[in-house]
Amino acid sequence: MKLYCYLFCIFLFASQKTLVAQYHFSGYVDTQHWSGDIYLSLIEDYRKLSGVYPEQIIQKTTSDSLGYFSFSGDNLPSENRMYRIHMENCSEDEKDAIHFNGFCPDSKEILFIANNHDSLTLPFSFDKEMFCKIVSNNQKSDAFIKVDSIIHEMRFAFASYRSETNRKLNVKKWFSTLQQYVQNQDEPLTELYIYAFLSDKANNLYAYYLEDLNTNPYYDQLLQRLQTKYPNNIYTNRYKAELASDKFLINSGENTPKNYWLWALFIVLISSIAINILQFSQARARNKIAKDLSKNLTQQEQKVLNFILEDKTNKEIASSMFVSISTIKTHINNLYKKLNVRSREEVKSLYINK
């Protein structure tokens, strides 16, 4: 009877602990070389996978004298998400200055996939390295570590022969290898991890990614997998937007002729000719109107018109015609009415290029 009570108590205690803390991430750090706080981050922006970003941090802890630390709780999403555990040796005074762009030269981190129900441990590796191994009940948790090993092999292959020919021969093979591997994992977040690496504009492979995107249906299929498994998720929405942007970039590049400067010069030339023709036509039309209106002018008004076109002032016109200034003003007012204008500038505009 006592045995049953003992087992029941153990079960009750375990059940209560499970209800209180559904996830449990723990591990060990090398206390000889690393000290300070240890951070757990939830990564919602897959363009910020590696680095130190305060807005991503959701928990902070410290290790004990043996280097053991743990995170636990019941506040994580129930679906798989990308997480990072990291620590750095930067002092509090240095952090703001050093981490302003997310980069920390003296930090150690590990990326993994997890959810609110996972138990995960980070033991030392066989060579006593920390953050190199993941043991978890979630089979997807260590997917990033496996992908990193393939990327390491790819980099070694490219470094062996640095020629452009070697790069072109190998890039298609490695793109296919990486995409096929992550697709077989049946976890679109792992595929996003590869996508973030291949499509990084700072990466030497970016040009090859654009070529691959133009011919490979894989990227559209990945979008479908994300929309199926993570509908309306920030990962999915960002990937959809980036995919559309990159496709637009490719299409606009294809539609732009290589001798674009010749086309630009041709367009400018045609535009200039068209403007000149339009201005000439407008001038001819104005001249015709002015000629027709001039038929209604008296001899004195015609003389005043000629003086105005010569930029003579009222005083100069009156002196030349031996009449008073008031008489000239009367002629000008009559002239304006017959030509349907209101100023000397409008009179002159009627007779440009006449």
C-alpha positions as CSV (number, residue, x, y, z in Angstrom):
1,M,0.0,0.0,0.0
2,K,2.9,2.3,0.9
3,L,4.4,1.6,-2.5
4,Y,1.2,2.7,-4.3
5,C,1.1,5.9,-2.3
6,Y,4.7,6.6,-3.0
7,L,4.2,6.1,-6.8
8,F,1.0,8.2,-6.7
9,C,2.9,11.0,-5.0
10,I,5.7,10.9,-7.6
11,F,3.1,10.9,-10.4
12,L,1.3,13.8,-8.8
13,F,4.5,15.8,-8.4
14,A,5.6,15.2,-12.0
15,S,2.1,16.1,-13.3
16,Q,2.1,19.4,-11.3
17,K,5.6,20.2,-12.6
18,T,4.6,19.4,-16.1
19,L,1.6,21.7,-15.8
20,V,3.7,24.5,-14.4
21,A,6.7,24.2,-16.7
22,Q,5.9,22.6,-20.0
23,Y,9.2,23.4,-21.6
24,H,12.6,22.9,-20.1
25,F,15.9,23.9,-21.9
26,S,19.1,23.2,-19.9
27,G,22.8,22.7,-20.5
28,Y,26.3,23.4,-19.4
29,V,28.8,26.2,-20.1
30,D,32.6,26.3,-19.7
31,T,32.9,28.4,-16.5
32,Q,36.7,28.7,-17.0
33,H,36.3,30.7,-20.2
34,W,32.7,32.0,-20.1
35,S,30.9,33.9,-17.4
36,G,27.9,36.1,-17.0
37,D,24.3,35.9,-18.1
38,I,22.9,33.3,-20.5
39,Y,20.0,34.3,-22.8
40,L,17.1,32.6,-24.4
41,S,15.8,34.3,-27.6
42,L,12.8,33.7,-29.7
43,I,13.7,34.4,-33.4
44,E,10.8,35.7,-35.5
45,D,13.0,37.4,-38.1
46,Y,15.0,34.8,-39.9
47,R,17.3,37.5,-41.2
48,K,18.5,37.9,-37.6
49,L,19.4,34.3,-36.9
50,S,22.9,34.8,-35.6
51,G,23.8,37.7,-33.3
52,V,22.8,39.6,-30.2
53,Y,19.4,41.3,-30.5
54,P,17.8,42.6,-27.2
55,E,14.3,42.6,-28.8
56,Q,14.5,38.8,-29.3
57,I,15.4,37.9,-25.7
58,I,12.6,36.3,-23.7
59,Q,14.6,34.9,-20.7
60,K,17.9,35.4,-18.8
61,T,19.6,33.2,-16.3
62,T,23.1,32.4,-14.9
63,S,24.9,29.1,-14.4
64,D,25.8,27.5,-11.1
65,S,29.4,26.7,-10.0
66,L,29.4,23.6,-12.2
67,G,28.3,25.5,-15.3
68,Y,24.7,24.2,-15.3
69,F,21.8,26.4,-16.3
70,S,18.2,26.0,-17.3
71,F,15.2,27.8,-18.7
72,S,11.6,26.6,-18.0
73,G,8.1,27.9,-18.2
74,D,4.8,27.8,-20.1
75,N,4.9,30.9,-22.2
76,L,6.3,29.7,-25.6
77,P,4.2,29.1,-28.7
78,S,2.8,25.6,-29.1
79,E,4.1,25.3,-32.6
80,N,7.7,25.0,-33.6
81,R,9.7,28.2,-33.6
82,M,13.4,29.2,-34.0
83,Y,15.3,29.8,-30.8
84,R,18.8,30.8,-29.8
85,I,20.7,30.4,-26.5
86,H,23.7,32.6,-26.3
87,M,26.1,34.2,-23.8
88,E,29.0,36.7,-24.2
89,N,31.9,38.0,-22.2
90,C,31.1,41.6,-22.8
91,S,30.8,43.9,-19.8
92,E,27.7,45.9,-19.2
93,D,29.5,49.1,-20.2
94,E,30.6,47.7,-23.5
95,K,27.4,46.0,-24.6
96,D,25.6,49.0,-26.1
97,A,28.6,50.1,-28.1
98,I,29.6,46.6,-29.3
99,H,26.2,45.1,-30.0
100,F,24.6,48.1,-31.8
101,N,24.5,46.1,-35.1
102,G,23.8,42.7,-33.5
103,F,27.4,41.5,-33.9
104,C,29.4,40.4,-30.8
105,P,33.0,39.2,-31.4
106,D,33.2,37.5,-28.0
107,S,30.0,35.4,-27.9
108,K,28.9,31.8,-28.1
109,E,25.5,30.7,-29.4
110,I,23.4,27.7,-30.6
111,L,20.3,27.8,-32.7
112,F,17.5,25.2,-32.5
113,I,13.9,24.4,-33.2
114,A,11.5,23.9,-30.3
115,N,8.0,24.5,-28.9
116,N,6.3,24.9,-25.6
117,H,6.2,21.2,-24.8
118,D,9.9,20.4,-25.4
119,S,12.6,19.2,-23.1
120,L,16.1,20.0,-24.5
121,T,19.6,19.7,-23.1
122,L,22.9,21.1,-24.3
123,P,25.7,18.8,-22.9
124,F,29.4,19.2,-23.6
125,S,30.6,17.6,-26.8
126,F,33.2,14.9,-26.8
127,D,36.0,17.5,-26.8
128,K,34.4,19.4,-24.0
129,E,33.0,22.1,-26.3
130,M,29.8,23.8,-25.2
131,F,26.7,24.6,-27.5
132,C,27.7,22.0,-30.0
133,K,25.3,19.2,-29.3
134,I,21.5,19.0,-28.7
135,V,19.6,16.2,-27.0
136,S,15.8,16.7,-27.3
137,N,12.5,14.9,-27.5
138,N,11.8,17.1,-30.5
139,Q,13.5,15.4,-33.5
140,K,13.6,18.8,-35.4
141,S,15.6,20.5,-32.6
142,D,19.1,19.7,-34.0
143,A,18.3,20.2,-37.6
144,F,20.3,23.4,-37.8
145,I,23.4,21.7,-36.5
146,K,23.1,19.0,-39.2
147,V,22.6,21.7,-41.9
148,D,25.6,23.6,-40.7
149,S,27.8,20.5,-41.2
150,I,26.6,20.3,-44.9
151,I,27.3,24.1,-45.3
152,H,30.8,23.5,-43.8
153,E,31.5,20.7,-46.4
154,M,30.3,23.1,-49.2
155,R,32.6,25.9,-48.1
156,F,35.5,23.4,-48.0
157,A,34.7,22.3,-51.5
158,F,34.6,25.9,-52.8
159,A,37.8,26.8,-50.9
160,S,39.7,23.9,-52.4
161,Y,39.6,25.5,-55.9
162,R,38.7,29.2,-55.9
163,S,38.3,29.5,-59.6
164,E,35.0,30.8,-61.0
165,T,34.7,27.7,-63.1
166,N,34.8,25.5,-60.0
167,R,32.2,27.7,-58.3
168,K,29.8,27.4,-61.3
169,L,30.2,23.6,-61.4
170,N,29.7,23.1,-57.7
171,V,27.0,25.7,-56.9
172,K,24.2,23.9,-58.6
173,K,25.1,20.6,-56.9
174,W,25.3,22.1,-53.4
175,F,22.1,24.1,-53.9
176,S,20.3,20.9,-54.8
177,T,22.0,18.9,-52.0
178,L,20.9,21.5,-49.3
179,Q,17.4,21.9,-50.6
180,Q,16.8,18.2,-50.9
181,Y,18.1,17.5,-47.4
182,V,16.0,20.2,-45.7
183,Q,12.9,19.2,-47.7
184,N,13.3,15.6,-46.4
185,Q,13.3,16.9,-42.8
186,D,9.6,17.8,-43.2
187,E,10.1,21.0,-41.4
188,P,9.7,24.3,-43.4
189,L,11.6,26.2,-40.7
190,T,14.7,24.2,-41.5
191,E,14.2,25.2,-45.2
192,L,13.9,28.8,-44.2
193,Y,17.3,28.4,-42.4
194,I,18.9,27.4,-45.7
195,Y,16.9,30.0,-47.7
196,A,18.3,32.8,-45.3
197,F,21.8,31.6,-46.0
198,L,21.5,31.2,-49.8
199,S,19.6,34.4,-50.4
200,D,21.7,36.7,-48.2
201,K,22.8,39.6,-50.3
202,A,26.1,39.7,-48.6
203,N,26.7,36.1,-49.6
204,N,28.9,35.2,-52.6
205,L,26.1,32.8,-53.6
206,Y,23.5,35.5,-54.0
207,A,23.8,35.8,-57.8
208,Y,23.5,32.0,-58.1
209,Y,20.4,32.1,-55.9
210,L,18.7,34.6,-58.3
211,E,19.5,32.3,-61.2
212,D,18.1,29.3,-59.3
213,L,15.0,31.2,-58.3
214,N,14.4,32.0,-62.0
215,T,14.2,28.3,-63.0
216,N,13.7,26.2,-59.9
217,P,10.1,25.6,-58.6
218,Y,11.5,24.7,-55.2
219,Y,11.0,28.3,-53.8
220,D,7.3,28.4,-54.7
221,Q,6.8,25.0,-53.3
222,L,8.4,26.1,-50.0
223,L,6.0,29.0,-49.8
224,Q,3.1,26.4,-50.1
225,R,4.6,24.3,-47.4
226,L,4.9,27.3,-45.1
227,Q,1.4,28.5,-45.8
228,T,0.1,25.0,-45.0
229,K,2.0,24.5,-41.8
230,Y,2.4,28.1,-40.6
231,P,-0.5,30.1,-42.1
232,N,-0.4,33.8,-41.3
233,N,2.8,33.4,-39.4
234,I,5.5,36.1,-39.5
235,Y,8.0,33.6,-41.0
236,T,5.5,32.9,-43.9
237,N,4.5,36.5,-44.5
238,R,8.1,37.7,-44.7
239,Y,9.2,34.9,-47.0
240,K,6.2,35.6,-49.3
241,A,7.2,39.3,-49.5
242,E,10.9,38.6,-50.1
243,L,10.1,36.0,-52.8
244,A,7.9,38.5,-54.6
245,S,10.5,41.2,-54.4
246,D,13.3,38.9,-55.7
247,K,11.1,37.7,-58.6
248,F,10.4,41.3,-59.5
249,L,14.1,42.1,-59.4
250,I,14.8,39.2,-61.8
251,N,12.0,40.1,-64.2
252,S,12.9,43.8,-64.3
253,G,16.5,42.8,-65.0
254,E,15.5,40.5,-67.9
255,N,13.4,43.2,-69.5
256,T,16.1,45.8,-69.3
257,P,18.3,45.6,-72.5
258,K,22.1,45.3,-71.9
259,N,22.6,48.4,-74.0
260,Y,20.2,50.4,-71.9
261,W,22.2,53.6,-72.2
262,L,21.6,53.6,-76.0
263,W,17.9,53.2,-75.4
264,A,17.9,56.0,-72.9
265,L,19.7,58.2,-75.4
266,F,17.2,57.3,-78.1
267,I,14.3,58.1,-75.8
268,V,15.8,61.5,-74.9
269,L,16.4,62.3,-78.6
270,I,12.8,61.3,-79.6
271,S,11.4,63.3,-76.7
272,S,13.5,66.4,-77.8
273,I,12.3,66.2,-81.4
274,A,8.7,65.7,-80.3
275,I,8.9,68.8,-78.0
276,N,10.4,70.9,-80.8
277,I,7.7,69.8,-83.2
278,L,5.0,70.6,-80.7
279,Q,6.5,74.1,-79.9
280,F,6.8,74.8,-83.7
281,S,3.2,73.8,-84.3
282,Q,2.0,75.9,-81.4
283,A,4.0,78.9,-82.7
284,R,2.5,78.5,-86.1
285,A,-1.0,78.3,-84.7
286,R,-0.4,81.5,-82.6
287,N,1.0,83.3,-85.6
288,K,-2.0,82.4,-87.7
289,I,-4.3,83.7,-85.0
290,A,-2.3,86.8,-84.6
291,K,-2.3,87.4,-88.4
292,D,-6.1,87.0,-88.6
293,L,-6.6,89.4,-85.6
294,S,-4.2,92.0,-87.1
295,K,-6.6,92.5,-90.0
296,N,-9.0,94.2,-87.6
297,L,-6.4,96.7,-86.4
298,T,-6.4,100.3,-87.5
299,Q,-3.3,101.9,-89.1
300,Q,-2.4,103.6,-85.8
301,E,-3.0,100.4,-83.7
302,Q,-0.7,98.5,-86.1
303,K,2.0,101.1,-85.6
304,V,1.6,100.8,-81.8
305,L,1.8,97.0,-82.2
306,N,5.1,97.1,-84.0
307,F,6.5,99.4,-81.4
308,I,5.4,97.1,-78.6
309,L,7.2,94.2,-80.4
310,E,10.3,96.3,-80.5
311,D,10.0,96.7,-76.7
312,K,9.4,100.5,-76.9
313,T,7.9,102.2,-73.8
314,N,4.7,104.2,-74.0
315,K,6.7,107.4,-73.8
316,E,9.0,106.3,-76.7
317,I,5.9,105.3,-78.8
318,A,4.2,108.7,-78.1
319,S,7.4,110.5,-79.1
320,S,7.8,108.5,-82.3
321,M,4.1,109.0,-83.3
322,F,4.0,112.7,-82.2
323,V,0.9,112.1,-80.0
324,S,0.3,112.2,-76.3
325,I,0.9,109.3,-73.9
326,S,-2.9,109.1,-73.1
327,T,-3.6,108.6,-76.8
328,I,-1.1,105.8,-76.9
329,K,-2.7,104.1,-73.9
330,T,-6.1,104.3,-75.7
331,H,-4.6,102.7,-78.7
332,I,-3.1,99.9,-76.5
333,N,-6.4,99.2,-74.8
334,N,-8.1,98.9,-78.1
335,L,-5.3,96.7,-79.3
336,Y,-5.6,94.4,-76.3
337,K,-9.4,94.0,-76.9
338,K,-9.0,93.1,-80.5
339,L,-6.1,90.7,-79.9
340,N,-7.9,89.2,-76.8
341,V,-4.9,89.7,-74.5
342,R,-4.2,91.6,-71.3
343,S,-0.5,92.4,-71.3
344,R,2.5,93.2,-73.5
345,E,3.9,89.8,-72.8
346,E,0.8,88.1,-74.2
347,V,1.0,90.4,-77.3
348,K,4.6,89.3,-77.9
349,S,3.7,85.6,-77.3
350,L,1.3,85.8,-80.2
351,Y,4.0,87.0,-82.6
352,I,6.9,84.7,-81.7
353,N,8.6,83.3,-84.7
354,K,6.3,85.3,-86.9
